[in-house]
């Protein structure tokens, strides 16, 4: 499925759609209306790629005027980041929060405009998979690093285990390039397993995801992640790199705050800042699936392959976990698959929905079928 996502990111939505930029505004207005019809007051947001934002195809000013945010992603190039920030986006998903924060600070220092300074200080720095440019992705250490750097949002992907637990991982399977078996047995493409084929407890007993294939800046040295070590010990996890559930992420962030408030980290010169930021950090929770049907180059509908749960199962696993952890005011749900977002707006309208619009085929298909994709496009194994 990773290859499908990469292919879809090659063209901007409007190039494929042949429509003007009002498609974004209409999408947001429809999402807002659905949530409002169910008592929701949260505003949805557009999350798009660099090209569509920089070209002006995403109508940032119009969306802002209507109360909708625009989030970008994903680059770690300081020049690209600077140009995007100056376009007026509200936040950015990045593998390297440290680089983005550095660019932001320079922009804040350079401007004399007080309104612009305020906007930049409220900029949402989203640590992609916790900040995978510095630590093994989607692990306790990656989220700890994201918190250490001062990220305002922790971005993460979710799947669903065989016992309907929301798991934090990007792909539908645990990638052997990033994971290994706890007891050293073989784990490669010949015997990898899908998230939905194993119970959460089985996954955590079998795998450690501590590999660093993404970049030379990724490090898995335990001394860099003291809070993760302490939390894993408290929760009796096999490793700080054990695959995580969404409940464990929420628990870890609370633990991180207490670690610096009254625990071993209280003597750190960063203690007060880190504790405060952990108590306000947000969670950008992506449901990782694509629609069951997509148009090919000729416009003919073709079935796709999802080795994962159907949209309702995603929502039923993820959103109640947000509620029971009392993180409703600090969480949003995002997806390339708009079916899950429609369900969130209907069933959990207090959670903001972030529409990932940077995959043009998905964008075209889903904006043309919003009247009934949940009921008419059923997931089949």
C-alpha positions in Angstrom: 0.0 0.0 0.0 3.0 2.3 0.6 3.6 2.3 -3.2 0.0 3.4 -3.9 0.3 6.4 -1.6 3.6 7.4 -3.2 2.0 7.2 -6.7 -1.0 9.3 -5.6 1.2 12.1 -4.3 2.7 12.9 -7.7 0.0 15.2 -9.1 -1.9 18.1 -7.3 -5.6 17.5 -6.8 -6.7 20.4 -9.1 -4.6 19.2 -12.0 -6.5 16.0 -11.9 -9.9 17.4 -11.0 -9.9 20.2 -13.6 -11.8 22.3 -11.0 -11.2 25.6 -9.3 -10.1 26.0 -5.7 -13.7 26.3 -4.4 -13.6 22.5 -4.2 -11.6 22.9 -1.0 -14.0 25.4 0.5 -17.0 23.2 -0.4 -15.4 20.2 1.2 -14.9 22.1 4.4 -18.3 23.6 4.5 -19.9 20.1 3.9 -17.8 18.6 6.7 -18.7 21.5 9.1 -22.4 21.1 8.3 -22.3 17.3 9.0 -20.6 17.8 12.3 -23.0 20.7 13.2 -26.0 18.6 12.4 -24.9 16.2 15.1 -24.1 18.9 17.7 -20.5 19.4 16.9 -18.7 22.8 17.0 -15.2 21.8 16.0 -13.9 23.1 12.6 -12.5 20.6 10.0 -9.2 21.4 8.3 -7.4 20.8 5.0 -4.1 18.9 5.1 -2.4 19.1 1.7 1.0 18.7 0.0 3.7 21.3 -0.6 3.0 21.8 -4.3 -0.7 22.6 -4.0 0.0 25.1 -1.2 2.9 26.8 -2.8 1.1 27.1 -6.2 -1.9 28.8 -4.6 -4.3 26.0 -5.5 -5.2 25.6 -1.9 -7.2 28.9 -1.2 -5.6 29.6 2.2 -7.1 33.1 2.6 -10.6 32.0 1.7 -10.4 29.0 4.0 -9.1 31.2 6.8 -11.9 33.7 6.2 -14.4 30.8 6.7 -12.7 29.6 9.8 -10.8 26.6 8.4 -7.1 25.8 9.0 -4.6 24.6 6.4 -1.9 22.1 7.4 1.0 21.1 5.2 3.5 18.3 4.9 6.1 16.8 4.5 9.5 18.3 4.0 12.6 19.0 6.1 14.2 21.5 3.7 14.5 24.9 5.5 13.9 26.9 2.3 10.7 24.9 1.5 9.5 25.3 5.1 10.2 29.0 5.0 8.2 29.5 1.8 5.3 27.4 3.2 5.2 29.4 6.4 5.2 32.7 4.5 2.2 31.3 2.5 0.2 31.5 5.7 -0.4 27.9 6.6 -1.4 27.1 10.2 0.8 24.1 10.8 3.1 21.5 9.3 3.7 17.8 9.6 7.4 17.1 9.7 9.9 14.3 10.3 12.3 16.9 11.8 10.5 19.2 14.3 13.9 20.6 15.3 14.4 22.0 11.8 10.9 23.4 11.5 11.1 25.1 14.9 14.4 26.6 14.0 12.9 28.1 10.8 9.9 29.4 12.8 12.1 31.1 15.4 14.1 32.9 12.7 10.8 34.0 11.0 9.5 35.3 14.3 12.7 37.2 15.0 12.8 38.7 11.5 9.3 40.2 11.5 8.2 43.4 13.1 4.5 42.8 12.5 2.9 41.9 15.8 0.0 40.1 14.2 2.4 37.9 12.2 4.5 37.2 15.3 1.4 36.0 17.1 0.4 33.8 14.2 3.8 32.3 14.0 3.9 31.7 17.7 0.6 29.8 17.4 2.0 27.7 14.5 1.2 24.0 14.9 4.4 21.9 14.8 3.3 18.4 14.1 5.9 15.6 14.8 5.3 13.1 12.0 5.1 9.6 13.6 6.7 11.3 16.6 9.5 12.7 14.5 10.9 9.8 12.6 13.9 11.8 11.4 15.5 11.4 14.8 14.2 8.2 16.4 12.6 4.9 15.2 9.2 5.9 14.0 5.9 5.5 16.0 7.7 4.3 19.1 7.9 5.7 22.7 11.4 7.3 21.9 10.1 9.0 18.8 7.2 10.6 20.7 9.5 11.5 23.6 11.8 13.2 21.1 8.8 15.1 19.6 7.9 16.3 23.1 11.4 17.2 24.1 11.7 19.4 21.0 8.5 21.3 21.8 6.2 19.9 19.1 2.7 21.2 19.6 1.1 18.1 18.0 2.1 14.4 17.9 1.1 13.0 14.5 0.5 9.2 14.3 -1.1 6.6 12.1 -3.5 4.0 13.4 -4.5 0.5 12.5 -6.8 -2.0 14.2 -5.7 -5.3 15.7 -7.6 -8.6 15.6 -9.2 -7.8 19.0 -10.3 -4.3 17.8 -7.5 -2.3 19.6 -6.3 0.9 18.0 -2.6 0.3 17.2 0.0 3.0 16.3 1.7 2.1 13.1 1.9 3.5 9.5 1.5 0.4 7.4 -1.1 -2.4 7.4 1.7 -4.7 8.4 4.7 -4.4 10.6 7.6 -3.7 8.3 10.6 -6.0 8.7 12.8 -3.0 7.7 11.8 -1.5 11.0 10.8 -4.4 13.2 12.3 -7.6 14.5 11.1 -10.5 16.6 11.6 -10.1 20.4 13.4 -13.4 20.8 15.6 -13.1 17.7 13.7 -15.4 15.3 13.4 -14.6 11.6 11.1 -11.8 10.6 11.1 -10.8 6.9 8.8 -10.3 4.0 8.1 -14.0 3.8 6.5 -14.2 7.3 5.4 -10.7 8.1 2.0 -10.3 9.6 -0.9 -7.9 9.1 -2.0 -5.8 12.1 -5.6 -7.1 11.8 -4.4 -10.7 12.0 -3.0 -10.5 15.6 -4.3 -9.4 18.9 -2.7 -6.4 20.5 -1.1 -8.4 23.2 0.4 -10.9 20.7 1.9 -8.1 18.6 3.5 -6.6 21.7 4.9 -10.0 22.8 6.4 -10.7 19.3 7.9 -7.6 17.9 10.4 -4.8 18.7 10.5 -1.9 16.2 13.9 -0.4 16.9 15.5 -0.3 13.4 16.6 3.0 11.9 16.3 2.7 8.1 14.9 6.2 7.5 18.0 8.4 7.8 21.5 8.7 9.3 20.0 11.0 11.9 17.8 8.3 13.4 19.2 7.1 16.7 18.0 4.3 18.9 20.4 4.8 21.9 18.4 4.3 25.1 20.2 7.0 27.0 18.4 9.5 24.7 15.0 8.4 25.9 14.9 8.2 29.7 11.2 8.8 30.0 10.5 6.0 27.5 12.7 3.6 29.5 10.9 4.5 32.8 7.4 4.2 31.2 8.2 0.8 29.6 9.4 -0.4 32.9 6.3 0.8 34.7 4.0 -0.8 32.1 6.0 -4.0 31.9 6.5 -3.6 28.2 9.1 -6.0 26.6 11.0 -3.0 25.2 10.8 0.8 24.8 10.4 -0.1 21.1 7.3 -2.3 21.6 4.5 -1.5 19.1 2.0 0.8 20.9 -1.7 1.1 21.4 -3.5 4.5 21.4 -4.2 4.1 25.1 -0.5 3.7 25.8 0.3 6.8 23.9 -2.1 8.9 25.9 -0.8 7.3 29.1 2.8 8.0 28.0 2.2 11.7 27.5 0.6 11.9 31.0 3.6 10.0 32.4 6.0 12.4 30.6 4.4 15.4 32.3 4.6 13.8 35.7 8.2 12.7 35.1 9.2 16.4 34.8 6.8 17.7 37.4 7.6 15.4 40.3 9.7 12.5 39.0 13.3 12.0 38.1 13.2 14.8 35.5 12.1 17.6 37.9 15.6 18.9 38.4 16.2 19.3 34.6 16.4 23.0 33.5 13.7 22.1 30.9 11.4 20.5 33.5 8.8 23.2 33.8 8.6 23.8 30.1 8.4 20.1 29.2 5.7 19.3 31.8 3.6 22.2 30.6 3.9 21.3 26.9 3.1 17.7 27.6 -0.1 18.8 29.3 -1.2 20.7 26.2 0.2 18.8 23.3 -2.3 17.7 20.7 -2.8 14.3 18.9 -3.3 14.1 15.1 -4.7 10.6 14.7 -4.7 9.2 11.1 -6.9 6.2 10.1 -4.7 4.3 7.7 -6.8 2.9 4.9 -7.9 3.9 1.4 -11.3 3.5 -0.3 -12.2 0.1 -1.6 -12.7 1.5 -5.1 -10.7 4.1 -7.1 -10.7 5.3 -10.7 -7.9 4.2 -13.0 -6.4 6.5 -15.6 -9.4 6.0 -17.9 -11.9 6.7 -15.1 -13.0 3.1 -14.7 -13.6 2.1 -11.1 -11.1 -0.5 -9.8 -11.1 -2.4 -6.5 -8.2 -1.6 -4.3 -6.8 -4.0 -1.7 -7.1 -3.1 2.0 -5.6 -5.6 4.5 -7.2 -3.9 7.4 -10.5 -3.1 9.1 -13.5 -1.3 7.5 -14.1 2.3 8.4 -16.6 1.8 11.2 -14.2 -0.6 13.0 -11.5 2.1 12.8 -13.8 4.7 14.3 -15.1 2.3 16.9 -11.6 1.4 18.0 -10.0 4.9 17.9 -12.6 7.4 19.0 -13.9 5.8 22.2 -10.2 5.5 23.3 -9.9 9.3 22.9 -13.0 9.7 25.0 -12.1 7.3 27.8 -8.7 9.0 28.1 -10.4 12.4 28.2 -8.4 13.7 25.2 -11.4 15.0 23.2 -10.2 18.6 23.4 -6.7 17.7 22.3 -7.3 15.3 19.4 -8.3 15.3 15.8 -8.8 12.5 13.3 -7.3 12.7 9.8 -7.5 10.5 6.8 -7.0 10.0 3.1 -10.2 7.9 3.3 -13.1 10.3 3.8 -15.4 7.5 4.9 -13.9 7.4 8.3 -14.1 11.2 8.6 -17.8 11.2 7.8 -18.4 8.6 10.5 -16.5 10.7 13.0 -18.6 13.7 12.1 -21.7 11.7 12.7 -20.8 9.7 15.8 -18.1 11.9 17.4 -18.9 15.4 16.1 -16.8 17.1 18.8 -13.6 15.7 17.2 -12.1 17.9 14.4 -11.7 16.1 11.1 -8.6 16.7 9.0 -9.0 16.0 5.3 -5.9 14.7 3.6 -6.3 16.0 0.1 -2.8 15.5 -1.3 -3.7 12.3 -3.1 -5.5 13.5 -6.3 -7.3 10.3 -7.3 -8.7 9.8 -3.8 -9.6 13.5 -3.7 -11.5 13.4 -7.0 -13.3 10.2 -6.3 -14.3 11.1 -2.7 -15.5 14.6 -3.3 -17.8 13.3 -6.1 -19.3 10.6 -3.8 -19.6 12.4 -0.4 -23.4 11.9 -0.6 -23.1 8.2 0.2 -19.6 6.6 0.2 -20.1 5.0 3.6 -23.3 3.2 2.7 -22.6 2.4 -0.9 -18.9 1.4 -0.8 -18.7 -1.6 1.5 -15.3 -3.1 2.6 -14.8 -6.7 1.6 -12.0 -9.1 2.4 
